[in-house]
Structure formats: structure tokens, C-alpha cells
Amino acid sequence: MRASTPSFVVSVKVHLPKQIENHLEKSFNIANSAYNEALGLSLRRLKAMRANPRYQELLETRRSISESIERLKKSKGLAWQLKLYDKALSNLRLAYGLSEFSLSKYLTNRRNEPNSPYQHLSSTELQVIAKEVYQTLEKVIFYKVKLHKVRFRSKYGLNASFRNKVNSAGTRIVPSEKVGVAYILFIHKKRTFVDISTKAFNEYQQLSLLRAKKIKYVQIVRKTIRGKRMYYLQIVCEGYPLAKVVKGDGVVGIDPGVSTVAYVSNDEVALVDLVPENVTTREKLIKSLDRRIERSRRVNNPDCYHSNSKVKRGVRFKRPTKRAKRLILRRRKAYRSLTEERLKLQGELVSRIVSQASIIRMENLNVKGLQKRSKDIRINPTTNRPYSKKRFGKAILKAAPSYFREALKTRANTLGIEFEIINPQKTKPSQYNHLTESFEKKTLSTRIFDLSDEWIGVQRDLYSAFLIGHIENGRYDQTISQEFPNFYLKMKEFLAKQKPSRLDWYLK
């Protein structure tokens, strides 16, 4: 496997002539057709493999061996058997053509057929499509996603994209020697090209491109904003972009939550909301639009619903009306503006943190685990009905904590800041008391607690962030007691300045 190299993306809006725009639209449609054809073929092959008694026998035996290993903890003999069955299952998948190479070969053969529409795309672009199909297929093969939840691409989608895997063939850009033209974008073939003006790039993008070791590949993205189609060129470069901020000096401890982040540095103590302030207003608008769109769909498709209002299985809905399309566009606009506000908020937060840090220590947050539904059935004593099994799915959707962590990690790597993920299972920062050097369990509702009998009250998340910043090699260092007074004063100042907000529950 080829070693991955650091990359960054320079995105610019491009204005295309009508001829080039029509050419691109044709490319998007053909790329979607190729994706759907390859996905449909791979799903048929998967169903055929799962119907094979040999596959069922191998899978059942492998599951029993895996359960035995978990029960017995250590067993070299069983582990060796498990590898044999994994190899047998892998060979069976290859025999049924369930591999990226097989899908790529199929699309290439389809391209070589006479009068094939896939001749409009290059072979490298078809290889990228095959890779995307296999990434979807892999989730189904290993039971991460159920088969009926796999979706094909619609030709009526408002947004679309396609990319290449190299910058030497197919869709690519090359530096231009023309005055006022930075690059020439070739779309599939040399005779189809468009000039990318130097004015399309701002000063920061120009300097970042100059720093790039090379251009890996390009991607063309179509977005529908306010009912208008807009095209963006994304240039993927090898290397690191030009840093907008300078790294600081010191250790920053971060305690991430589902929708909040607490961080402590030498200069600042803060608990920040990852969700924009106007999220409630946006959510009300989105819910209202959802209801109106659903009513319109039910009125126009009465035969697609049962008497209990549930959707019939296997039915096809009519295309939405003009009124419904306008409502869908409004909903997209609301989602897009909310996303843009969140990205701006988190980007500013990342810049603020890295400007104070030479080392960042962050507690590991199991987002996937928090998304899962609860296994326990709890009964409401008042209504005698079971509580919902839903957990933090909606909050994670609104706050996007994983995006924040990855953005912070990328920025730290760019600036040469040491980024360390702390395992909370060993150190338990939410339970640790540095004065007594003991661990005390607390309920989730306990946000402020006393460290000693002298009423040294600390906020739970901020104190955890402080402790995380003092974890080195899986142990708490000796400087906690020396630096705690400074942290305590800054924490009291931060809590005193807070106005009524969504964070009230975390600060009480």
C-alpha cells in the first residue's frame, strides 16, 4: 500500500462558459450512472455470495471462534484458526468479484465497448468511482450498514461532484503562461478546457499553492445555492498550507463533550459551546419546512401510505411539485447556513486554542458509542411506558464534535504542535481529586463540586481539562498542585463573566 502524504485543499469558485457547463453536466450524469451500475452489480454479487451455503458455513464457524476468543481472552490456537477462516472468506469474496480491482476492471471494460457513454470519462476517473462503490460495499459486507439502507445516486440531485486520482491524465490542471491566467483546467480531454484567472485566488491561496510540493489531483463540485448552480474547483495539494496563526508556548488540556469543549491553558480557562447561538430558531424553521414538505408528499401520493399513515414498502413516490421543490430549497438553505455558521465558530475556536499551545492533550471522546441507541429498557414510573432508547444522535448532528477534533488535529500538525489523545479509562480525569489523590464517582448532573472540606469548588469540565493538561505517559505529573491556584483564579473569573446562555446547565 502506498504511504499517505499530508494534503490540503484550495477551493475556488469558477465561472464556466455555457458549452463547458453542459459538458460538465453530462459528466456528472455519466459518473452517477457508472456509480449506480457498479453498485447494482456489486450488490447482486453480494446477494449471490450470501446465498452460498459455503459462505454461510464459514461465517457461522468464524463467529463461534470469535465468541470463544472473547470468552477465553487468550488462545493462540483459536486466533490461528480465526486467521484461516478470515482468509477463506476473503478468497470467497474475490471469487465473487467483490473487490475494488474487480469493479474497476468491469467499468474499464464497459468504457472500451463501442459507443459506450463511459468513454466521456477517463479510466482514472472510473477507477475513483469504483473505489467509492467498494467503500460503500465494504460497510455492507462487514455488517456495518444494512443492505436495504444503501442508496443509489439520483440524477435529480442538486449537488454533485467527480474527481480524478492523478493530475497527469483525464481532468487535470496545468500552470499557464498566459497573462492573468493562473491555470488551465482540462476536463477529460485537451480540447475541452477553461482558463482559471489569477484573480480567482486570494493572496493566502496563492502563497499556499506556492508552498505545495505538487498537485495530487483536482475535484469539480457542483452546488445549488439559492436555486442557482455554482461550480467549484478543489485543488488537492501535497504538503501543508500556509499557517494563518502562530503557535503558542505551553500545554493546553481539552475536555471535549457532545456539544461543548472545555479547555485550559496558561493564559485562558474557558467552556465553549460548539453549536451556534441561533440554532433553536433554525431548528424551528427546519421542522416547520419538514412538516409542510411531508404534507405535500402525502397529498400527492395517497396510494403510497397505509391506513395507519406508514409508508408502504417498495413504492415509488411521484416527483415533488413546484411548491414542494421551493420548500426543499428553503430547507437546504437553512441547513447550509447553519453548517456555515458552525464551521466558522469552530474554526475561530481552533485558531484560539493553537495560538496558546505547543502541546495539546485531548481526552478521547467515543462519538460512535454515544450515537448508538441504548440497549437497556427503562420504564417511566409515572406513565408506565418505556423511555426512548435514543441518546446523543441529535446533539452530535448539531455540534459535529468529530469535525472539531479533526480540524484541531490538522491545524496542530500543520503548525508542528504535539497533539496527544488521552485515554480516559486509565486516568479517569472526571473522577480524580489531586488533593486527596483519589478517584470519586459523580453523577452526570453534578457540574460543580468541592475538592475538600474547605469548600474549594470547581467546575467539573474545566477541572477535567486542567487535569488532562497534566497527564504525561499515562500518569499525572507533579506540577498540578503548583499550577492549581492560577487555574482556580482564572476559573472563578470565567464563571463570574458568564451571561445567561445555553451553557447554564454546564456551569451550575
C-alpha positions in Angstrom: 0.0 0.0 0.0 1.3 3.4 -1.0 2.1 5.6 2.1 -0.2 8.6 2.5 1.2 12.1 2.5 -0.2 15.2 4.1 -2.6 17.1 1.9 -4.5 20.4 1.9 -7.3 21.7 -0.4 -7.5 25.0 -2.2 -11.1 25.7 -3.3 -12.1 28.4 -5.8 -15.3 29.3 -7.5 -15.1 29.0 -11.3 -17.2 30.7 -13.9 -17.7 28.4 -16.9 -18.9 29.1 -20.4 -22.2 27.5 -21.3 -20.5 24.9 -23.5 -18.2 23.8 -20.7 -21.1 23.8 -18.2 -23.1 21.5 -20.5 -20.1 19.3 -20.8 -19.8 19.1 -17.0 -23.4 18.3 -16.5 -23.1 15.4 -18.9 -20.0 14.3 -16.9 -21.9 14.4 -13.6 -24.8 12.3 -15.1 -22.5 9.7 -16.6 -20.5 9.5 -13.4 -23.7 8.9 -11.4 -24.8 6.2 -14.0 -21.4 4.5 -13.6 -21.6 4.6 -9.8 -25.2 3.1 -9.8 -24.3 0.4 -12.4 -21.2 -0.7 -10.4 -23.1 -0.6 -7.1 -26.1 -2.6 -8.5 -23.7 -5.2 -9.9 -21.8 -5.5 -6.6 -25.0 -5.8 -4.6 -26.2 -8.7 -6.9 -22.9 -10.4 -6.4 -23.1 -9.9 -2.6 -26.6 -11.5 -2.5 -25.4 -14.4 -4.6 -22.4 -14.9 -2.2 -24.6 -14.7 0.9 -26.9 -17.4 -0.6 -24.0 -19.8 -1.0 -24.1 -22.5 1.7 -20.2 -22.5 1.8 -20.2 -18.8 2.8 -22.9 -19.3 5.5 -20.9 -22.2 6.9 -17.6 -20.3 7.0 -19.3 -17.2 8.6 -21.0 -19.2 11.3 -17.8 -21.0 12.2 -15.9 -17.8 12.3 -18.5 -16.2 14.6 -18.3 -19.1 17.0 -14.5 -19.0 17.1 -14.6 -15.2 17.7 -17.0 -15.6 20.6 -14.8 -18.3 22.1 -11.8 -16.0 21.9 -13.7 -13.2 23.7 -14.8 -15.7 26.4 -11.4 -17.3 26.9 -9.5 -14.0 26.5 -6.2 -15.6 25.4 -6.0 -18.5 23.0 -3.2 -18.7 20.3 -4.7 -21.8 18.7 -8.1 -20.2 18.2 -6.5 -17.0 16.9 -4.7 -19.0 14.3 -7.9 -20.7 13.3 -9.6 -17.3 13.0 -7.0 -16.1 10.6 -7.6 -19.2 8.4 -11.3 -18.6 8.2 -10.7 -14.9 7.5 -8.5 -15.9 4.6 -11.1 -18.4 3.3 -13.9 -15.7 3.5 -11.6 -13.2 1.7 -10.9 -15.7 -1.1 -14.6 -16.3 -1.5 -15.3 -12.6 -1.8 -12.6 -12.4 -4.5 -14.2 -15.3 -6.3 -17.5 -13.4 -6.5 -15.8 -10.3 -7.8 -16.3 -8.3 -4.6 -13.1 -6.2 -4.7 -12.1 -2.7 -5.8 -9.9 -4.2 -8.6 -12.8 -6.3 -10.0 -15.2 -3.3 -10.1 -12.5 -1.1 -11.7 -11.9 -3.7 -14.3 -15.7 -4.0 -15.0 -16.1 -0.2 -15.6 -12.9 -0.1 -17.7 -14.3 -2.9 -19.9 -17.6 -1.1 -20.2 -15.7 2.0 -21.3 -13.9 0.1 -24.0 -17.2 -1.1 -25.6 -18.2 0.7 -28.8 -20.3 3.8 -28.4 -20.1 3.5 -24.6 -21.2 6.6 -22.7 -18.3 5.9 -20.3 -15.8 7.0 -22.9 -16.8 10.5 -21.8 -14.8 9.8 -18.6 -11.1 8.9 -18.3 -10.0 5.5 -17.0 -8.6 7.1 -13.8 -11.9 8.8 -13.1 -13.7 5.5 -13.4 -11.2 3.9 -11.0 -12.1 6.6 -8.4 -15.8 5.7 -8.9 -15.0 2.0 -8.4 -13.2 2.9 -5.2 -16.2 4.9 -3.9 -18.5 1.9 -4.7 -16.2 -0.5 -2.9 -16.1 1.7 0.2 -19.9 1.6 0.4 -19.9 -2.1 -0.3 -17.3 -2.8 2.4 -19.6 -1.4 5.0 -22.4 -3.9 3.9 -20.0 -6.9 3.6 -18.8 -6.5 7.2 -22.4 -5.7 8.5 -21.6 -2.1 9.5 -24.6 -0.9 7.3 -27.7 -2.9 6.4 -28.2 -3.9 2.8 -31.6 -2.0 2.5 -30.0 1.2 3.6 -27.7 1.5 0.7 -28.7 4.3 -1.6 -28.2 4.9 -5.3 -27.3 8.4 -6.7 -30.2 10.4 -8.1 -29.8 12.3 -11.4 -32.0 15.0 -10.0 -29.7 15.8 -7.1 -28.9 19.4 -6.7 -25.3 18.8 -5.6 -22.8 16.6 -7.4 -19.0 16.0 -7.8 -16.4 13.9 -9.5 -12.7 13.8 -9.2 -9.6 12.3 -10.6 -6.9 10.3 -8.9 -3.9 11.8 -10.7 -3.1 15.2 -12.3 -1.4 13.7 -15.4 -4.4 12.3 -17.3 -8.1 13.0 -17.6 -9.4 16.0 -15.6 -6.3 18.0 -14.6 -4.9 21.5 -14.3 -1.5 22.8 -15.6 0.2 26.1 -14.9 -0.5 28.7 -17.5 2.0 31.1 -19.2 -0.8 33.5 -20.3 -1.0 36.9 -18.6 -3.7 37.0 -16.0 -4.3 33.2 -16.1 -3.0 31.0 -13.3 -4.0 27.6 -14.5 -5.7 25.8 -17.4 -8.3 23.3 -16.4 -8.6 20.4 -18.8 -11.9 18.5 -18.4 -11.3 14.9 -19.6 -9.7 15.8 -22.9 -7.3 18.5 -24.1 -9.9 20.1 -26.4 -12.2 20.8 -23.5 -10.6 23.4 -21.3 -11.2 26.6 -19.4 -8.8 29.3 -18.1 -8.7 29.8 -14.3 -8.0 33.5 -13.7 -5.3 34.6 -11.3 -7.9 36.8 -9.6 -9.9 33.7 -8.6 -7.3 33.0 -5.9 -6.8 35.2 -2.9 -3.3 36.0 -1.5 -3.4 33.3 1.1 -4.4 30.6 -1.6 -1.6 31.8 -3.9 1.0 31.5 -1.2 -0.3 28.1 -0.1 -0.1 26.8 -3.7 3.5 28.1 -4.0 4.3 26.1 -0.8 2.8 22.9 -2.2 5.2 20.1 -3.2 2.9 19.1 -6.1 -0.8 19.0 -7.1 -2.1 15.5 -6.5 -5.5 15.7 -8.2 -8.5 18.0 -8.8 -12.1 17.7 -8.0 -15.1 19.6 -9.5 -18.0 20.2 -7.3 -21.5 21.5 -8.2 -23.6 23.2 -5.5 -27.0 24.6 -5.9 -27.3 27.8 -3.8 -30.5 29.9 -3.9 -31.7 27.9 -6.9 -28.5 28.7 -8.9 -25.9 26.2 -10.0 -22.4 27.1 -8.9 -19.2 25.3 -9.7 -16.1 25.0 -7.5 -12.7 23.7 -8.3 -10.9 21.9 -5.5 -7.2 21.5 -5.9 -5.7 18.8 -3.7 -2.1 19.6 -3.0 0.7 17.7 -1.2 2.2 19.4 1.9 0.9 21.8 4.5 -0.9 25.1 3.8 0.4 28.5 4.9 -0.3 28.9 8.6 -2.7 31.8 9.5 -1.8 31.8 13.2 1.4 31.3 15.1 1.6 28.5 17.7 1.9 29.5 21.3 4.1 28.2 24.2 2.5 25.9 26.8 0.3 22.9 27.3 -3.4 23.1 26.6 -5.7 20.4 28.2 -9.1 19.8 26.4 -12.1 18.0 27.8 -14.5 17.5 24.8 -18.2 17.0 25.3 -21.0 16.2 22.9 -21.8 19.8 22.3 -19.3 21.7 24.4 -15.5 22.0 24.7 -13.6 22.9 27.9 -10.0 23.9 27.5 -7.4 25.2 30.0 -4.1 26.9 29.1 -1.6 29.1 30.9 -3.5 32.1 29.7 -7.1 31.1 29.5 -9.8 28.9 31.0 -13.0 28.6 29.0 -16.0 26.4 28.4 -17.3 27.0 24.8 -20.4 25.8 23.0 -19.8 24.1 19.6 -23.4 25.0 18.5 -24.2 28.4 17.0 -26.4 30.7 19.2 -29.3 30.8 16.7 -29.6 27.0 16.4 -33.0 27.0 18.1 -34.5 29.4 15.5 -33.0 27.4 12.6 -34.3 24.1 14.0 -37.9 25.5 14.3 -37.8 26.7 10.7 -36.4 23.3 9.5 -39.1 21.4 11.5 -41.8 23.6 10.0 -40.5 23.1 6.5 -40.3 19.3 7.1 -43.9 19.2 8.1 -45.0 21.2 5.0 -42.9 19.0 2.6 -44.3 15.8 4.2 -47.9 17.1 3.9 -47.4 17.9 0.2 -45.9 14.4 -0.4 -48.8 12.7 1.3 -51.4 14.7 -0.6 -49.7 13.8 -4.0 -49.0 10.2 -3.1 -52.1 8.8 -1.3 -51.6 5.3 -2.6 -48.1 5.1 -1.1 -49.4 5.0 2.5 -51.2 2.5 4.7 -54.3 3.4 6.7 -52.1 3.9 9.8 -50.1 6.6 7.8 -47.0 4.4 7.5 -45.2 4.2 4.1 -45.8 1.1 2.0 -42.8 -0.9 1.3 -41.3 -0.9 -2.3 -43.4 2.1 -3.5 -42.1 4.9 -5.7 -43.2 8.4 -5.0 -44.0 11.0 -7.7 -41.6 13.8 -8.4 -42.2 16.7 -6.0 -44.5 19.6 -7.1 -43.1 23.1 -7.8 -44.3 24.2 -4.4 -42.6 21.3 -2.7 -39.4 22.0 -4.6 -39.4 25.6 -3.3 -39.8 24.3 0.2 -37.0 21.8 -0.3 -34.7 24.6 -1.5 -35.6 26.7 1.6 -34.7 23.7 3.9 -31.4 23.2 2.1 -30.6 26.9 2.6 -31.4 26.7 6.3 -29.2 23.6 6.7 -26.4 25.2 4.7 -26.4 28.5 6.6 -26.4 26.5 9.9 -23.4 24.5 8.8 -21.5 27.5 7.6 -22.1 29.3 11.0 -20.9 26.2 12.9 -17.8 25.8 10.7 -16.9 29.5 11.3 -17.5 29.2 15.1 -15.3 26.0 15.3 -12.6 27.4 13.0 -12.2 30.5 15.3 -12.1 28.2 18.3 -9.4 26.1 16.8 -7.3 29.2 16.0 -7.7 30.5 19.5 -6.5 27.2 21.0 -3.5 26.6 18.8 -2.3 30.2 19.3 -1.8 29.3 23.0 -0.3 25.8 22.6 3.0 24.0 21.9 1.4 20.8 23.2 -2.3 19.8 23.1 -3.7 17.0 25.2 -7.2 16.0 24.5 -9.4 13.3 26.0 -10.7 10.7 23.7 -14.4 11.0 23.0 -16.2 7.9 21.7 -18.6 9.6 19.4 -19.8 6.4 17.7 -20.6 4.9 21.0 -22.6 7.9 22.1 -24.6 7.7 18.8 -25.8 4.2 19.4 -29.2 3.5 20.9 -29.4 2.4 24.5 -29.7 -1.4 25.0 -31.4 -1.1 28.4 -35.2 -0.7 28.6 -36.1 1.8 31.2 -39.8 2.3 32.3 -41.2 5.7 33.2 -42.8 5.2 36.7 -45.4 8.0 36.0 -46.7 6.8 32.6 -45.6 3.2 32.9 -44.2 3.5 29.4 -40.6 2.8 28.3 -38.3 5.7 27.8 -36.9 6.3 24.3 -33.7 4.5 23.5 -32.3 7.5 21.7 -29.1 9.0 23.1 -27.0 11.8 21.7 -27.6 11.5 18.0 -29.3 14.9 17.5 -26.8 16.7 19.7 -23.9 15.2 17.8 -25.5 16.2 14.5 -25.9 19.8 15.6 -22.4 20.2 17.2 -20.2 17.9 15.0 -17.6 17.2 17.8 -15.6 14.9 15.5 -15.1 17.6 12.9 -13.8 19.9 15.7 -11.3 17.3 16.8 -10.0 16.5 13.3 -9.8 20.3 12.5 -7.8 20.8 15.6 -5.5 17.8 14.9 -4.9 19.0 11.3 -4.1 22.6 12.4 -1.7 21.2 15.1 0.1 19.0 12.6 0.4 22.0 10.2 2.0 24.2 12.9 4.2 21.5 14.4 2.2 21.2 17.6 2.4 18.0 19.5 -1.2 16.5 19.6 -1.9 13.7 22.1 -5.1 11.8 22.7 -5.6 10.8 26.3 -7.4 7.5 27.2 -9.9 8.3 30.0 -10.3 4.7 31.1 -6.9 4.7 32.8 -6.5 8.2 34.1 -10.2 9.0 34.8 -9.9 12.8 34.9 -13.6 13.2 35.7 -13.2 11.3 38.9 -9.7 12.3 40.1 -9.1 14.6 43.0 -5.5 15.9 43.0 -5.7 17.0 46.7 -6.5 13.5 48.0 -5.0 11.6 45.0 -8.2 9.5 44.9 -11.0 8.7 42.5 -14.6 9.7 43.3 -17.5 8.8 41.1 -20.0 11.6 40.4 -23.4 11.8 38.8 -23.7 13.4 35.4 -25.8 16.2 36.9 -23.0 17.2 39.3 -21.4 20.1 37.5 -19.7 21.9 40.4 -18.3 20.0 43.4 -15.9 20.5 46.3 -12.4 19.2 46.3 -12.1 19.5 50.1 -13.9 20.4 53.3 -12.7 24.0 52.9 -15.2 24.4 50.0 -12.8 24.6 47.1 -15.5 24.4 44.4 -14.5 23.6 40.8 -16.5 23.3 37.7 -16.4 19.6 36.5 -15.5 20.1 32.8 -12.9 22.8 33.4 -11.3 20.9 36.2 -11.1 17.8 34.0 -9.4 19.9 31.2 -6.9 21.1 33.8 -6.1 17.6 34.8 -5.8 16.4 31.2 -3.2 19.0 30.6 -1.1 17.4 33.4 -1.2 13.8 32.1 2.1 12.6 30.8 2.8 9.0 29.9 -0.5 7.9 31.4 0.2 9.5 34.8 -0.5 12.8 36.5 2.6 14.9 36.8 3.9 16.7 40.0 3.1 20.3 38.8 -0.7 20.0 39.4 -0.5 21.4 43.0 1.8 24.3 41.9 -0.4 25.4 39.0 -3.8 24.8 40.6 -4.1 28.2 42.3 -3.6 30.0 38.9 -6.2 27.7 37.3 -8.6 28.3 40.2 -8.4 32.1 39.9 -8.9 32.1 36.1 -11.8 29.6 36.5 -13.6 31.9 39.0 -13.0 34.9 36.7 -14.5 33.0 33.7 -17.6 31.8 35.7 -18.2 35.4 37.0 -18.2 36.8 33.5 -20.8 34.4 32.1 -24.2 35.7 31.0 -27.4 33.6 30.7 -27.0 31.2 27.8 -27.3 27.6 26.6 -24.3 26.8 28.8 -26.1 27.5 32.1 -26.6 23.8 32.8 -22.9 23.1 32.5 -22.0 25.9 34.8 -24.4 25.2 37.7 
